[in-house]
Amino acid sequence: MEEFNFKTIKNLAKVINDGISKISQEDLISSDIESLINSSRLLNEKLIVLNYLLKNRTKESTKDNIDHSSKETDKIEENQIDLIDVIVEEEAKNENPELNPSSDSRSINEIHSNSPQTSLADQFGQQTILDLNKEIGINERYLMTENLFGGDSSECSNAIKNLNEFENLSQAQDFLKTELFQRYSWNSKSNHVKRLINLVERRYQN
């Protein structure tokens, strides 16, 4: 059980709580409700996996071959957690069409044949973003928090807030390079990093 990511459950619960606190009768948006439903389903699936692991560990502890059963439990736990991570990724794709390759009218070969100089904005769409906070949905914010900010939701929110308030793209890029990349040791080839850069580019494009 040591390897189970309990922080994920806490972060999902916080995302749901934050989403509920923003709902009001005067400003009720269907997409906000759908995001809450998706996050609630993810939390439910995580709890089901945790409950399964607890029951399975209890059963395995009664067997004579403790070492063998421990290895099997760890393997099941790893597979279950990987499955949930895939579900989270798919939910984010559904919430943000730009993340879903099927939403692109071009063929896969055409997409991958792009030259290295092709900007991320060209690959994901040219529509300007007026507010990063509105563009980044609950599920995608959760993914960024987990993969880019070590599971710290407040760090993620502060970074997005800063990236949203610069005067131009050059200032935002400097912040990315001198602050975020160095502080969190990001890999520039990471899809999550590329996605964030794309959002920033679209935020400040003319």
Secondary structure, DSSP 8 states (H G I E B T S, - for coil): -TTS-HHHHHHHHHHHHHHHHT--STT--HHHHHHHHHHHHHHHHHHHHHHHHHHHHHHHTTSS-HHHHHHHHHHHHHHHHHHHHHHHHHHHHHH-GGG-GGG-SS-HHHHHTS-TTS-HHHHH-----S-HHHHS-HHHHHHHHHHHSTT-HHHHHHHHHHHHS-SSHHHHHHHIIIIIIHHHT--TT-HHHHHHHHHHHHHH--
